[in-house]
Each structure stands twice: as C-alpha cells, then as structure tokens.
Amino acid sequence: MTAEWFDGLNSGRLLLRSCPSGHRSRPDVLACDVCGALDLGWAEARGRGVVVAIATDHSTKPFTNLAIVELDEGPWLTTRVEGAPVERGQEVVVGYEDGEGEAYPVVTASS
Ligand SMILES: [Zn+2]
C-alpha cells in the first residue's frame, strides 16, 4: 500500500488506481489489472461492494474478522468487519476507521 492510499483513507476517501482507459484496480497494483497500463492515477471508490470471502486473523487479540470485498468498481479489497458479522454474497458499505495512527478500510452490512 502506498502513501496516497493512506492519505486518502485518513481524509475519508477510499482510493483505487485508475488507468487512462478508466479501468479501476486495487490500490497496491503497479499495472492496470485489465489492460496492463503503467500510467496509473487515483480515483475515489463509491464505497459499496459484495463480500466474496471472510476470514479471521488469529494473530491479533481480540481476533480480527476480515472480509474480502468485490467493490462495485471491480477490484477486490481486504477489509476489517466492524459490528455485526457479514456473510458471503452480502452487500456491504466500505468505509474507513481511524486506527492507531492510521486509518484502515472497514465494512458494515448494507441496509
Ligand atoms: Zn486499464
């Protein structure tokens, strides 16, 4: 992850890489997922998606519930689950949470 990504989160914006053709890719890619373009900028995500997988990180106390979310724009993003558990296939809202010094992406169930 890059400084721009964290700066975006810290200002409440979820950013994705955007190529000249308008494809959206995960924030950590070096080339467009779709066309391979290297000239990538940044674009703000709408912050909605669907859970494709869930996992628990047992290295943290308390355990951290993680959700892999397919954003409406296409890219998959690893997020933390806040509040009520989410299930595969569930529509969620992707937001951000202030952590210890840095924000991180979180999901909550979409109503
Ligand atoms: Zn592209």
Boltz pocket constraint, residues with backbone or C-beta under 6 A from the ligand:
constraints:
  - pocket:
      binder: B
      contacts: [[A, 19], [A, 20], [A, 21], [A, 22], [A, 23], [A, 32], [A, 33], [A, 34], [A, 35], [A, 36], [A, 37]]
      max_distance: 6.0
